[in-house]
Amino acid sequence: MKLKLKESGKEGLKVGITKQGKKYSVRDDRSRYFFPNEWELFMKQLRPKNTFIFEMLLQTGGRIAEILEIKPSDIDFGRNTLTLRVTKTRHKIGERVGRKRTFVISKQFMFKLKKYIASKKIKNDELLFTFGQKSVYLLLRRALVRAGIKDYYNFSLHNIRKTTGNWLKALGVPAEEICLRLGHDFNTYLKHYGSATIFDRDDRVQMVRIMGNLYDF
């Protein structure tokens, strides 16, 4: 039996109550992503100690569950690459274990990574982050509200991943490289990543400044 939803008073958001009496919401638009100016405004609302995990999400395009499993041993500072060891298992294509993904990280962000690990005195086999997924989501939501982003309710942590994909597309990174980085097949890429023409030249300049020399832009 389908649960009834009603308008919430916020455009694109409907709400309902489960049989157990728990409130829930459903977004009409799950494809929302950050524009560069929105991202910078959002980041300014975070305390310095909480910014790095969001930088990691944007720089990698990884899922939050994947990012929270990263250890220093997964980083190759010589080649400027990162390996996501724990990834989503795609049962639809017969996977029993998620495939590891290795991809390049910008030199600028590698420098930040090295500095972060040293400042926190994180050992090679220790996790980079001790956050829980829910606490990271709450940080996201609160900072979006403080930033004055009107449709903040359209954002989840997964929308940062969509931001990475759309920015890389706008910067001319080949689709196959974006798919490898995000762990997508090509059909998923076509379905979830929109036209890059929505971004103007100033947006792209700002993207490069935020992302660094990821693919020698």
C-alpha positions as CSV (number, residue, x, y, z in Angstrom):
1,M,0.0,0.0,0.0
2,K,1.4,3.4,-1.1
3,L,1.7,5.9,1.7
4,K,0.0,9.3,1.2
5,L,2.1,12.4,0.7
6,K,1.0,16.0,1.0
7,E,2.6,19.3,0.1
8,S,5.0,20.6,2.7
9,G,4.9,24.3,1.8
10,K,8.3,24.1,0.3
11,E,8.5,23.8,-3.5
12,G,9.6,20.3,-4.6
13,L,9.2,18.7,-1.1
14,K,6.3,16.5,0.0
15,V,5.9,15.0,3.5
16,G,4.1,12.0,5.0
17,I,3.8,9.9,8.1
18,T,4.6,6.1,8.2
19,K,2.3,3.6,9.8
20,Q,4.6,3.8,12.9
21,G,3.9,7.5,13.2
22,K,7.3,8.6,11.9
23,K,7.5,11.7,9.7
24,Y,9.4,11.5,6.4
25,S,9.9,13.6,3.4
26,V,10.3,13.0,-0.3
27,R,12.1,15.3,-2.8
28,D,10.8,15.7,-6.3
29,D,14.2,16.8,-7.5
30,R,17.2,14.6,-6.6
31,S,19.5,16.1,-9.2
32,R,20.4,19.3,-7.4
33,Y,24.0,20.2,-7.2
34,F,26.1,23.2,-6.0
35,F,27.1,26.1,-8.2
36,P,30.7,27.2,-7.4
37,N,29.5,30.4,-5.6
38,E,27.0,28.3,-3.5
39,W,29.8,25.9,-2.6
40,E,32.1,28.6,-1.3
41,L,29.2,30.2,0.6
42,F,28.4,26.9,2.2
43,M,32.0,26.1,3.2
44,K,32.2,29.5,4.9
45,Q,29.4,28.4,7.3
46,L,31.4,25.4,8.6
47,R,33.8,25.5,11.5
48,P,37.4,25.0,10.3
49,K,37.6,21.5,11.9
50,N,34.6,20.3,9.9
51,T,35.5,21.6,6.4
52,F,37.9,18.9,5.4
53,I,35.5,16.0,5.1
54,F,33.4,18.1,2.7
55,E,36.4,18.9,0.7
56,M,37.2,15.2,0.5
57,L,33.6,14.5,-0.7
58,L,33.9,17.1,-3.5
59,Q,37.4,16.2,-4.6
60,T,36.8,12.5,-4.9
61,G,33.1,12.3,-5.8
62,G,32.9,9.4,-3.3
63,R,29.9,8.2,-1.4
64,I,30.0,9.2,2.3
65,A,30.2,5.5,3.3
66,E,33.3,5.1,1.0
67,I,35.0,8.3,2.3
68,L,34.6,7.3,6.0
69,E,36.7,4.1,5.2
70,I,39.8,5.9,3.9
71,K,43.1,5.4,5.6
72,P,46.5,7.0,4.9
73,S,47.6,3.7,3.4
74,D,45.1,4.2,0.6
75,I,46.9,7.4,-0.6
76,D,49.9,7.3,-3.0
77,F,51.6,10.7,-2.5
78,G,54.1,9.9,-5.2
79,R,51.6,9.4,-7.9
80,N,48.9,11.7,-6.5
81,T,46.3,9.0,-6.4
82,L,43.7,7.7,-3.9
83,T,42.2,4.3,-3.7
84,L,38.7,3.8,-2.4
85,R,38.9,0.3,-0.9
86,V,35.3,-0.1,0.4
87,T,32.8,0.8,-2.3
88,K,29.2,0.2,-3.1
89,T,28.4,-3.4,-4.2
90,R,26.3,-3.3,-7.4
91,H,24.2,-6.4,-7.0
92,K,22.3,-5.7,-10.2
93,I,25.4,-6.5,-12.3
94,G,26.3,-9.5,-10.1
95,E,28.9,-8.0,-7.8
96,R,29.5,-9.7,-4.5
97,V,32.0,-7.2,-3.3
98,G,32.4,-3.6,-4.5
99,R,35.3,-2.9,-6.8
100,K,38.2,-0.7,-5.7
101,R,38.5,2.6,-7.5
102,T,41.9,4.4,-7.9
103,F,42.0,7.9,-9.4
104,V,44.1,11.0,-9.4
105,I,43.9,13.8,-6.8
106,S,45.0,17.4,-7.5
107,K,48.5,18.3,-6.2
108,Q,46.9,21.1,-4.2
109,F,44.5,18.8,-2.4
110,M,47.3,16.2,-1.9
111,F,49.2,18.9,0.0
112,K,46.2,19.5,2.2
113,L,45.8,15.7,2.8
114,K,49.4,15.4,3.9
115,K,49.1,18.4,6.2
116,Y,45.8,17.0,7.6
117,I,47.2,13.6,8.4
118,A,50.3,15.1,10.0
119,S,48.4,17.5,12.2
120,K,46.0,14.8,13.4
121,K,48.9,12.3,13.8
122,I,46.9,9.7,12.0
123,K,48.7,6.4,11.6
124,N,48.9,4.5,8.3
125,D,46.2,2.0,9.3
126,E,43.9,4.4,11.0
127,L,40.8,6.0,9.5
128,L,41.1,9.6,8.4
129,F,37.7,10.5,9.8
130,T,35.8,9.6,13.0
131,F,32.5,11.1,12.0
132,G,29.3,9.1,11.6
133,Q,27.2,9.5,8.5
134,K,24.3,11.2,10.3
135,S,26.6,13.8,12.0
136,V,28.1,14.7,8.6
137,Y,24.6,15.1,7.2
138,L,23.5,17.4,10.1
139,L,26.6,19.5,9.5
140,L,25.6,19.8,5.8
141,R,22.0,20.7,6.6
142,R,22.9,23.4,9.2
143,A,25.5,25.0,7.0
144,L,23.1,25.1,4.0
145,V,20.5,26.9,6.1
146,R,23.0,29.4,7.5
147,A,24.2,30.0,3.9
148,G,20.7,31.1,3.0
149,I,20.3,28.5,0.2
150,K,16.5,28.5,-0.2
151,D,16.0,24.9,-1.4
152,Y,18.5,23.4,1.2
153,Y,16.1,20.5,1.6
154,N,17.0,19.3,-1.9
155,F,20.5,18.5,-0.8
156,S,21.8,15.3,0.8
157,L,25.4,14.3,1.0
158,H,24.9,12.4,-2.3
159,N,24.3,15.8,-4.0
160,I,28.0,16.7,-3.4
161,R,28.8,13.6,-5.5
162,K,26.5,14.9,-8.2
163,T,28.3,18.3,-7.9
164,T,31.7,16.6,-8.6
165,G,30.3,14.8,-11.7
166,N,28.7,17.9,-13.1
167,W,31.7,20.1,-12.5
168,L,34.1,17.6,-14.2
169,K,31.7,17.4,-17.1
170,A,31.7,21.2,-17.4
171,L,35.5,21.2,-17.4
172,G,35.6,18.8,-20.3
173,V,36.8,15.6,-18.5
174,P,35.9,12.6,-20.6
175,A,32.8,10.7,-19.6
176,E,34.7,7.4,-19.2
177,E,37.1,9.0,-16.7
178,I,34.1,10.5,-14.7
179,C,32.4,7.1,-14.7
180,L,35.6,5.4,-13.4
181,R,36.0,8.0,-10.7
182,L,32.4,7.8,-9.5
183,G,31.9,4.1,-10.0
184,H,29.1,4.6,-12.5
185,D,28.2,2.8,-15.7
186,F,27.7,5.0,-18.8
187,N,23.9,4.8,-18.6
188,T,23.9,6.0,-15.0
189,Y,26.1,8.9,-16.0
190,L,23.8,9.9,-18.8
191,K,20.8,9.7,-16.5
192,H,22.1,11.7,-13.6
193,Y,24.5,14.3,-15.0
194,G,22.9,17.3,-16.9
195,S,24.1,19.7,-19.6
196,A,27.4,21.4,-18.8
197,T,26.2,24.5,-20.7
198,I,24.4,25.7,-17.7
199,F,27.7,26.9,-16.2
200,D,29.3,30.0,-17.6
201,R,33.0,30.9,-17.9
202,D,33.2,32.5,-14.5
203,D,31.7,29.3,-13.0
204,R,34.4,27.2,-14.7
205,V,37.2,29.5,-13.5
206,Q,35.9,29.2,-10.0
207,M,35.6,25.4,-10.3
208,V,39.3,25.1,-11.3
209,R,40.3,27.3,-8.3
210,I,38.3,25.0,-6.0
211,M,39.3,21.7,-7.5
212,G,42.9,22.4,-8.3
213,N,44.9,21.0,-11.2
214,L,42.9,17.7,-11.1
215,Y,43.2,16.9,-14.8
216,D,45.6,19.8,-15.8
217,F,42.7,22.1,-16.7
